[in-house]
């Protein structure tokens, strides 16, 4: 096979934008290693990557339709049959695509359980070997690890010391893991600080909108410049301004990188991809974890314990809370370039 024709399917979960954004450096690495990426996802994740990489082929997958509510754990339990049905459908779609396209040499899934193949090497990206779910954590973690073991390799976006993921990526039972370093689509630049506060929103509704309304009310009389990015991927970028708050429906990577580099303080959810991005950019950040999402609540508490960043729940946030930032070091990490040896896995001969 001509090396220029070798293709790798990369498929991030559509749950917020974090899985899609951290796939940006992976897609760039695929291209650098002379493979052709094929993007597979749905909803906002797919729309975002189509805007970032307009020249790449895409596959639309069935949506998991994950929705939040007052009790996230209970909601996910009720949604499990629907999610499992989507997993089975995406597995069929990928199998058929690989059968019809002999130049596909690998699959990389970011938390999509159905995106693997018996014909080509399959990689699973996750920072959650352990899935926190309260009293059922042992069970949910074992189920997730059972899926992970079906893949050829599991790539964990963190250092071997679990600098940012903590106990989420710690295990003695899963052997096919590789710590690949901190993944970010951004690069640090020393720009003039034009904005005092940058608010970055993301995640499923209605929680995203609830936080937007809360923060707009809190900062409505703030004297410094505030930029708010809604995280709503739409056909056209929209910008509005009211009082001191300038609102963007979305920003693509280059624009958001500039906005973060030129802002003094970031306010956002404690999603793992956001943590990696802000660490690479060495930022001071105040976290507001999504209520009842155990992963975000754990990560916020973990980073506070390490004296990196403060946090509080949405209901208790006030403008005065950002004064706490003076007592924290901020997030810091070196940018990680993916090791080219990771892609030697895809040199294996494809099974018939």
DRENZATI-32047 format. One line per field, with one value per residue (C-alpha): x, z, y; residue number from 1. Coordinates in Angstrom, 1 decimal. Example, Ala and Ser with C-alpha at 12.3 -4.5 7.8 and 13.67 -1.06 7.14 Angstrom:
! DRENZATI-32047
c1 <- c(12.3 | 13.7)
c3 <- c(7.8 | 7.1)
c2 <- c(-4.5 | -1.1)
resi <- c(1 | 2)
! end
This chain:
! DRENZATI-32047
c1 <- c(0.0 | 1.2 | 2.2 | 0.4 | -2.9 | -2.8 | -5.8 | -6.6 | -10.1 | -10.2 | -13.5 | -14.1 | -17.1 | -19.6 | -19.9 | -19.1 | -16.2 | -13.3 | -12.9 | -12.9 | -10.5 | -7.9 | -8.1 | -6.7 | -3.1 | -3.6 | -5.0 | -2.0 | 0.3 | -1.4 | -0.8 | 2.8 | 3.4 | 2.2 | -1.2 | -4.6 | -7.0 | -10.7 | -12.9 | -15.8 | -18.2 | -21.6 | -23.1 | -21.0 | -17.8 | -18.1 | -19.1 | -16.1 | -13.6 | -15.1 | -14.4 | -10.9 | -10.0 | -12.3 | -10.4 | -10.7 | -13.2 | -15.8 | -18.1 | -21.3 | -21.9 | -25.1 | -25.4 | -25.3 | -27.7 | -26.3 | -28.3 | -27.7 | -30.3 | -30.5 | -29.2 | -26.5 | -25.8 | -29.4 | -29.9 | -27.0 | -28.4 | -31.7 | -29.9 | -27.7 | -29.9 | -30.0 | -26.2 | -25.6 | -27.7 | -25.7 | -22.5 | -23.7 | -24.7 | -21.4 | -19.5 | -21.4 | -20.8 | -17.0 | -16.8 | -18.6 | -16.4 | -13.2 | -14.5 | -15.1 | -11.9 | -8.8 | -6.5 | -7.7 | -4.8 | -6.0 | -8.6 | -8.3 | -11.3 | -11.6 | -14.1 | -16.3 | -16.7 | -17.9 | -15.0 | -12.6 | -11.9 | -10.6 | -9.0 | -6.8 | -5.0 | -7.4 | -6.4 | -8.6 | -7.9 | -9.1 | -7.9 | -10.6 | -9.5 | -11.5 | -15.0 | -16.1 | -19.8 | -20.1 | -20.9 | -20.8 | -17.3 | -15.8 | -18.4 | -18.4 | -14.5 | -14.4 | -16.9 | -14.9 | -11.6 | -13.2 | -13.9 | -10.4 | -8.8 | -10.5 | -8.3 | -4.7 | -3.6 | -5.0 | -3.4 | -3.6 | -3.1 | -1.1 | 2.4 | 3.3 | 3.1 | -0.6 | 0.1 | -3.4 | -5.6 | -4.7 | -6.5 | -8.6 | -5.8 | -4.2 | -4.6 | -2.7 | -5.1 | -5.0 | -1.7 | -2.2 | -1.8 | 0.7 | 1.0 | 1.4 | 1.8 | -0.4 | -2.4 | -3.3 | -4.2 | -2.6 | 0.8 | 1.9 | 2.5 | 3.5 | 0.8 | -0.4 | -3.2 | -6.2 | -8.9 | -9.2 | -11.7 | -12.2 | -15.2 | -15.2 | -18.4 | -19.0 | -20.9 | -24.4 | -27.5 | -29.3 | -26.3 | -24.2 | -27.0 | -27.6 | -23.9 | -23.9 | -26.9 | -25.4 | -22.0 | -23.6 | -25.6 | -22.5 | -20.3 | -23.0 | -21.5 | -17.9 | -15.6 | -13.0 | -13.3 | -15.0 | -15.0 | -17.5 | -17.3 | -20.5 | -19.1 | -22.1 | -20.8 | -22.9 | -22.6 | -21.5 | -19.6 | -21.8 | -20.4 | -22.5 | -21.6 | -23.6 | -22.1 | -18.6 | -19.3 | -18.4 | -20.0 | -18.9 | -21.0 | -17.7 | -14.0 | -11.9 | -8.5 | -6.3 | -8.7 | -9.3 | -5.5 | -5.0 | -7.9 | -6.6 | -3.0 | -4.2 | -6.4 | -5.4 | -8.0 | -9.9 | -13.2 | -14.5 | -15.7 | -13.0 | -13.2 | -10.0 | -9.3 | -9.7 | -7.2 | -4.6 | -5.1 | -4.7 | -1.7 | 0.1 | -0.7 | 0.3 | -2.9 | -4.6 | -8.0 | -11.1 | -13.1 | -16.8 | -17.4 | -20.6 | -22.8 | -23.1 | -20.5 | -18.1 | -15.1 | -15.2 | -15.8 | -12.8 | -10.5 | -11.4 | -10.8 | -7.5 | -6.1 | -7.1 | -5.3 | -2.2 | -2.5 | -3.0 | -6.5 | -9.5 | -13.0 | -16.6 | -20.0 | -22.1 | -24.6 | -22.0 | -20.0 | -19.7 | -17.3 | -15.4 | -14.4 | -11.8 | -9.7 | -8.8 | -6.6 | -3.8 | -3.1 | -2.7 | 0.2 | -1.9 | -1.7 | 1.7 | 2.9 | 5.2 | 3.6 | 3.8 | 4.4 | 3.2 | 6.0 | 6.2 | 6.9 | 3.2 | 2.2 | 4.4 | 1.4 | -0.3 | 2.5 | 1.1 | -0.3 | -4.1 | -6.1 | -8.3)
c3 <- c(0.0 | -0.8 | 2.5 | 1.4 | 1.4 | 4.9 | 6.9 | 10.6 | 11.9 | 14.9 | 16.9 | 19.9 | 22.1 | 21.8 | 25.4 | 25.7 | 23.4 | 25.5 | 23.8 | 20.4 | 21.4 | 22.8 | 19.6 | 17.7 | 18.5 | 17.9 | 14.4 | 13.7 | 14.8 | 12.5 | 9.6 | 10.7 | 10.6 | 7.0 | 7.7 | 6.6 | 9.4 | 9.0 | 11.7 | 13.1 | 15.6 | 15.9 | 17.0 | 18.3 | 18.4 | 14.7 | 13.8 | 15.7 | 14.1 | 10.6 | 11.2 | 12.5 | 9.6 | 6.7 | 4.2 | 6.0 | 5.4 | 8.2 | 9.2 | 11.2 | 14.0 | 16.1 | 19.1 | 22.6 | 23.5 | 27.0 | 29.1 | 32.5 | 35.2 | 38.9 | 39.5 | 36.9 | 38.1 | 38.1 | 34.7 | 33.2 | 34.6 | 32.9 | 29.7 | 29.7 | 27.3 | 24.8 | 25.1 | 24.6 | 21.4 | 20.0 | 20.9 | 18.9 | 15.9 | 15.8 | 15.9 | 12.8 | 11.0 | 11.6 | 10.8 | 7.4 | 6.7 | 7.4 | 5.3 | 2.3 | 2.7 | 2.6 | 3.1 | 6.8 | 9.0 | 12.4 | 14.7 | 17.6 | 19.9 | 22.5 | 24.9 | 22.2 | 23.3 | 19.9 | 17.9 | 17.6 | 15.1 | 14.9 | 11.5 | 12.4 | 15.6 | 17.8 | 20.4 | 23.2 | 24.7 | 28.2 | 31.5 | 33.4 | 34.0 | 37.2 | 36.7 | 39.9 | 40.7 | 44.4 | 46.0 | 42.6 | 41.7 | 41.9 | 39.5 | 37.0 | 36.9 | 36.3 | 33.5 | 31.8 | 32.3 | 30.7 | 27.6 | 27.6 | 27.6 | 24.3 | 22.6 | 21.5 | 23.6 | 25.9 | 25.7 | 28.8 | 28.3 | 31.4 | 32.9 | 34.5 | 37.8 | 37.1 | 37.6 | 36.6 | 36.6 | 40.0 | 41.0 | 37.8 | 35.8 | 38.4 | 38.1 | 38.5 | 36.6 | 33.1 | 31.3 | 27.8 | 28.9 | 27.8 | 29.4 | 26.4 | 28.2 | 28.5 | 25.3 | 24.2 | 21.0 | 22.3 | 22.6 | 25.2 | 23.9 | 26.0 | 24.9 | 26.5 | 28.9 | 27.2 | 29.2 | 33.0 | 32.9 | 30.3 | 30.8 | 28.8 | 28.8 | 27.5 | 28.2 | 27.7 | 28.3 | 30.3 | 32.7 | 30.3 | 30.0 | 33.8 | 34.4 | 31.6 | 33.2 | 36.6 | 35.5 | 33.4 | 36.4 | 38.6 | 36.3 | 35.0 | 37.0 | 36.9 | 36.1 | 34.1 | 30.6 | 30.5 | 27.6 | 27.6 | 25.1 | 25.1 | 23.5 | 21.1 | 17.7 | 15.0 | 11.3 | 11.8 | 14.6 | 16.5 | 18.8 | 21.1 | 23.7 | 26.8 | 29.4 | 30.1 | 28.8 | 25.2 | 24.2 | 21.5 | 20.6 | 19.8 | 19.0 | 17.0 | 18.3 | 17.1 | 18.3 | 21.6 | 22.1 | 21.7 | 24.0 | 26.8 | 26.4 | 26.6 | 29.6 | 33.3 | 34.8 | 33.4 | 34.7 | 33.4 | 34.3 | 35.7 | 32.6 | 32.0 | 28.5 | 29.9 | 32.7 | 30.2 | 27.9 | 30.8 | 32.2 | 28.9 | 28.8 | 32.5 | 33.6 | 36.8 | 36.8 | 38.9 | 38.5 | 38.8 | 38.5 | 37.1 | 40.0 | 40.5 | 37.9 | 40.1 | 37.7 | 37.6 | 41.3 | 42.1 | 39.7 | 41.1 | 44.7 | 43.6 | 42.0 | 45.0 | 47.3 | 45.2 | 45.6 | 41.8 | 41.6 | 43.8 | 43.1 | 44.3 | 43.4 | 40.9 | 43.6 | 45.8 | 43.2 | 43.5 | 41.9 | 45.2 | 44.9 | 42.3 | 45.0 | 46.2 | 43.2 | 44.8 | 47.1 | 44.3 | 42.0 | 38.8 | 36.4 | 34.7 | 32.4 | 29.4 | 26.0 | 24.9 | 21.4 | 20.8 | 20.5 | 16.9 | 18.2 | 19.3 | 15.6 | 15.0 | 16.2 | 12.9 | 10.8 | 11.6 | 8.6 | 8.4 | 9.1 | 6.3)
c2 <- c(0.0 | 3.5 | 5.1 | 8.3 | 6.4 | 4.9 | 6.2 | 6.3 | 6.8 | 9.1 | 9.3 | 11.5 | 11.3 | 14.1 | 15.1 | 18.7 | 19.7 | 18.4 | 15.1 | 16.8 | 19.6 | 17.2 | 15.2 | 18.2 | 17.6 | 13.8 | 14.6 | 16.9 | 14.1 | 11.7 | 14.1 | 14.6 | 10.8 | 10.7 | 9.1 | 10.5 | 11.2 | 10.4 | 12.1 | 10.2 | 11.7 | 13.5 | 16.8 | 19.7 | 17.5 | 16.7 | 20.3 | 21.7 | 19.3 | 20.0 | 23.7 | 23.0 | 20.6 | 21.5 | 19.4 | 16.1 | 13.3 | 12.8 | 10.0 | 10.9 | 8.5 | 7.9 | 10.3 | 9.0 | 11.8 | 12.1 | 14.6 | 16.0 | 16.6 | 17.2 | 13.7 | 12.9 | 9.4 | 8.4 | 10.0 | 8.0 | 4.8 | 5.4 | 6.4 | 3.3 | 1.2 | 4.1 | 4.7 | 0.9 | 0.9 | 3.8 | 2.0 | -1.1 | 1.1 | 2.9 | -0.4 | -1.6 | 1.7 | 1.5 | -2.2 | -1.6 | 1.4 | -0.6 | -3.5 | -1.1 | 0.9 | -1.4 | 1.7 | 2.1 | 0.9 | 2.0 | 3.3 | 5.8 | 6.2 | 8.9 | 7.4 | 5.9 | 2.3 | 1.0 | 2.4 | -0.5 | -3.2 | -6.8 | -6.1 | -3.1 | -1.9 | 0.0 | 2.6 | 4.0 | 7.5 | 8.2 | 9.7 | 7.8 | 4.2 | 4.7 | 6.0 | 7.8 | 7.1 | 7.2 | 3.8 | 2.1 | 3.4 | -0.1 | -1.5 | 1.3 | 1.3 | -2.5 | -2.2 | 0.6 | -1.3 | -4.4 | -2.4 | -0.9 | -4.3 | -5.1 | -2.4 | -2.9 | 0.1 | 2.7 | 6.1 | 8.2 | 12.0 | 12.7 | 12.1 | 8.8 | 10.6 | 11.3 | 15.0 | 16.3 | 13.1 | 11.8 | 8.6 | 8.7 | 7.2 | 5.0 | 1.2 | -2.1 | -4.2 | -2.7 | -3.6 | -2.1 | 1.5 | 4.2 | 7.6 | 10.0 | 13.3 | 16.4 | 16.9 | 20.4 | 22.2 | 25.4 | 27.0 | 29.5 | 33.1 | 36.1 | 38.6 | 41.8 | 41.2 | 42.8 | 41.0 | 40.7 | 37.8 | 35.1 | 32.8 | 29.6 | 27.5 | 24.0 | 20.8 | 19.5 | 21.5 | 22.7 | 23.0 | 25.1 | 27.7 | 27.8 | 28.6 | 31.3 | 33.0 | 32.9 | 34.3 | 37.1 | 38.2 | 38.1 | 40.1 | 42.5 | 45.4 | 44.4 | 47.3 | 45.3 | 43.7 | 40.3 | 38.0 | 35.1 | 32.2 | 30.2 | 27.0 | 26.8 | 25.6 | 27.3 | 28.0 | 31.6 | 33.2 | 35.8 | 38.5 | 40.7 | 43.2 | 44.4 | 46.6 | 45.2 | 41.6 | 40.7 | 37.4 | 35.0 | 32.0 | 30.1 | 30.5 | 28.2 | 27.1 | 30.0 | 32.7 | 31.0 | 30.5 | 34.2 | 35.1 | 32.8 | 34.1 | 37.7 | 37.2 | 37.4 | 35.0 | 32.1 | 30.8 | 27.5 | 24.0 | 21.6 | 19.3 | 17.4 | 18.9 | 22.4 | 21.6 | 20.4 | 23.4 | 25.9 | 24.0 | 24.3 | 28.0 | 28.5 | 30.2 | 31.2 | 29.6 | 29.5 | 26.2 | 25.7 | 21.9 | 20.6 | 19.6 | 15.9 | 15.1 | 13.2 | 13.5 | 17.3 | 17.6 | 15.3 | 17.1 | 20.5 | 19.2 | 17.5 | 20.6 | 22.7 | 20.2 | 20.6 | 24.4 | 24.9 | 26.4 | 27.3 | 26.2 | 26.4 | 25.1 | 27.2 | 28.2 | 29.8 | 31.6 | 35.4 | 37.9 | 38.2 | 34.5 | 35.3 | 37.1 | 33.6 | 33.1 | 35.1 | 32.1 | 29.6 | 28.8 | 28.3 | 25.5 | 24.7 | 22.1 | 21.7 | 21.2 | 17.6 | 16.5 | 13.0 | 10.5 | 9.3 | 5.7 | 5.6 | 5.3 | 2.2 | 0.3 | 1.1 | -0.4 | -3.9 | -5.8 | -5.5 | -8.6 | -9.9)
resi <- c(1 | 2 | 3 | 4 | 5 | 6 | 7 | 8 | 9 | 10 | 11 | 12 | 13 | 14 | 15 | 16 | 17 | 18 | 19 | 20 | 21 | 22 | 23 | 24 | 25 | 26 | 27 | 28 | 29 | 30 | 31 | 32 | 33 | 34 | 35 | 36 | 37 | 38 | 39 | 40 | 41 | 42 | 43 | 44 | 45 | 46 | 47 | 48 | 49 | 50 | 51 | 52 | 53 | 54 | 55 | 56 | 57 | 58 | 59 | 60 | 61 | 62 | 63 | 64 | 65 | 66 | 67 | 68 | 69 | 70 | 71 | 72 | 73 | 74 | 75 | 76 | 77 | 78 | 79 | 80 | 81 | 82 | 83 | 84 | 85 | 86 | 87 | 88 | 89 | 90 | 91 | 92 | 93 | 94 | 95 | 96 | 97 | 98 | 99 | 100 | 101 | 102 | 103 | 104 | 105 | 106 | 107 | 108 | 109 | 110 | 111 | 112 | 113 | 114 | 115 | 116 | 117 | 118 | 119 | 120 | 121 | 122 | 123 | 124 | 125 | 126 | 127 | 128 | 129 | 130 | 131 | 132 | 133 | 134 | 135 | 136 | 137 | 138 | 139 | 140 | 141 | 142 | 143 | 144 | 145 | 146 | 147 | 148 | 149 | 150 | 151 | 152 | 153 | 154 | 155 | 156 | 157 | 158 | 159 | 160 | 161 | 162 | 163 | 164 | 165 | 166 | 167 | 168 | 169 | 170 | 171 | 172 | 173 | 174 | 175 | 176 | 177 | 178 | 179 | 180 | 181 | 182 | 183 | 184 | 185 | 186 | 187 | 188 | 189 | 190 | 191 | 192 | 193 | 194 | 195 | 196 | 197 | 198 | 199 | 200 | 201 | 202 | 203 | 204 | 205 | 206 | 207 | 208 | 209 | 210 | 211 | 212 | 213 | 214 | 215 | 216 | 217 | 218 | 219 | 220 | 221 | 222 | 223 | 224 | 225 | 226 | 227 | 228 | 229 | 230 | 231 | 232 | 233 | 234 | 235 | 236 | 237 | 238 | 239 | 240 | 241 | 242 | 243 | 244 | 245 | 246 | 247 | 248 | 249 | 250 | 251 | 252 | 253 | 254 | 255 | 256 | 257 | 258 | 259 | 260 | 261 | 262 | 263 | 264 | 265 | 266 | 267 | 268 | 269 | 270 | 271 | 272 | 273 | 274 | 275 | 276 | 277 | 278 | 279 | 280 | 281 | 282 | 283 | 284 | 285 | 286 | 287 | 288 | 289 | 290 | 291 | 292 | 293 | 294 | 295 | 296 | 297 | 298 | 299 | 300 | 301 | 302 | 303 | 304 | 305 | 306 | 307 | 308 | 309 | 310 | 311 | 312 | 313 | 314 | 315 | 316 | 317 | 318 | 319 | 320 | 321 | 322 | 323 | 324 | 325 | 326 | 327 | 328 | 329 | 330 | 331 | 332 | 333 | 334 | 335 | 336 | 337 | 338 | 339 | 340 | 341 | 342 | 343 | 344 | 345 | 346 | 347 | 348 | 349 | 350 | 351 | 352)
! end
